[in-house]
Amino acid sequence: MTQFKIDILEGLKANQKRLSSKYFYDAHGDELFQQIMHMDEYYLTQKEHEIFENHKDKILKTISDGEPFRIIELGAGDGLKTKVLLKHFLESGADFTYTPVDISGNVLAILEKSLKEELPNLNIEAYEGDYFDALAEISESPEKDVVFFLGSNVGNFSHEGAVSFLTNLRNALKPSDLLFMGVDLKKDPSLILSAYNDAQGITREFNLNLLDRINRELNGNFDRNQFLHYPYYNPHTGECRSYLISRVRQEVTMAGEAISFRPWEAIFMEISKKYDDMQLDLLARESGFELVKSFYDQESWFVDVVWGSLG
Ligand SMILES: C[S@@+](CC[C@H](N)C(=O)[O-])C[C@H]1O[C@@H](n2cnc3c(N)ncnc32)[C@H](O)[C@@H]1O
C-alpha cells in the first residue's frame, strides 16, 4: 500500500477527519500553488521576495564568511524567490552547492530545468521526498550546511509540531550549520484570511484538488460540489485553519473503502500559523536554536531569520 493511501484512509477514518496539506502538491496542485503565489492577496510571496531583494548581500554575509557551504532547501517548490539569492550568491563568487528537496517530483523537475537555463553555473543535486526523510538520507558533508525553510512552510505545523520538527532538524545539523527560515507574522486578521480565501477562489480550488487527486489516484467518488471551503483565522493562536465541510449526509468510497460524512462534518486540511517575535523566540529556544539575525520587509509583515544551534 502506498504511503498516500495509508495516510488518506487513516485521516478520513479518524474521529476528527483530516488530510495532510503535503498531499496538495500533485502536478495540478503545483500549478495552483504557482497561481496562488501570484495573487494580490497572497502577500507572503511578495514580502519574502522584497526581503531577498533588499537584503541579499547581508544574507550572504550572515550565512558565510567566505567558506564553501551547501544550501539544503526543504520544500523548495519552483524556487521563484530562492533564485534571487542563488543568482546574487553566484555573482558574488560564493562557493556553494544547492540541494532542493520537495515531495513533488513534478515541481522539482520544473525547478531543475529552469535553474539549468537561468543559472547554468549553479551546482545542483535535487532530492525528491518528504523533508522528514531528506535530512537522514542526504549525504553528510564536510562543508557547512545552511538549511533554507522558506515561504513560512513552518506555519504548516502546530507549535508542538514545529518544536518537534525543528528539534529533529537541529539534531541533524553540525554545530556550525545554520537554519535560514521564512516566517509569516501576525497582522490585520482580514489580510491573513484573504490570503487563504481569495476573491477568485484559487485557494478553494487548491483545497478541492486534493479530493480530485483522491478520486484519480485511489479510485474515489468524492463530489466536490458537496463540500464547502471554510478557512478561519484565530488571532489568539495565530492559526489560520482551512477545512472542507460536507454540506450533506453522504458516503464516499475510495480504495474500496466507504467513508461516511454527517451533515456539516469537517475535514481539517491545512494549518498556516502566524507568529509574533515573542512566540518566535520561544520556538527557537524550545527547539535548541538561537537567533543570529533577522531580516524584515518594510511593513514587518514577514521575517526571515538566521538561527544557529544554541550553546
Ligand atoms: C507552500 S509551498 C512553498 C514553496 C517555497 N518554499 C516557497 O516559499 O515558495 C510548499 C512546498 O513544500 C513542499 N512540501 C510540502 N510538504 C512537504 C514535505 N512534508 N516534504 C517535502 N516537501 C514538502 C510542497 O510540494 C511545495 O512545493
The ligand as an ORCA input file, in Angstrom:
! r2SCAN-3c Opt
* xyz 0 1
  C       3.787     26.416      0.356
  S       4.863     25.720     -0.843
  C       6.250     26.793     -0.630
  C       7.307     26.660     -1.672
  C       8.537     27.539     -1.427
  N       9.222     27.170     -0.201
  C       8.167     28.991     -1.398
  O       8.464     29.649     -0.405
  O       7.618     29.492     -2.370
  C       5.349     24.250     -0.058
  C       6.278     23.349     -0.857
  O       6.750     22.351      0.057
  C       6.521     21.057     -0.488
  N       6.208     20.199      0.662
  C       5.118     20.282      1.477
  N       5.192     19.365      2.457
  C       6.362     18.690      2.237
  C       7.018     17.636      2.912
  N       6.489     17.085      4.015
  N       8.204     17.197      2.433
  C       8.763     17.758      1.305
  N       8.184     18.759      0.629
  C       7.004     19.221      1.093
  C       5.391     21.200     -1.480
  O       5.442     20.224     -2.507
  C       5.603     22.624     -2.005
  O       6.428     22.647     -3.146
*
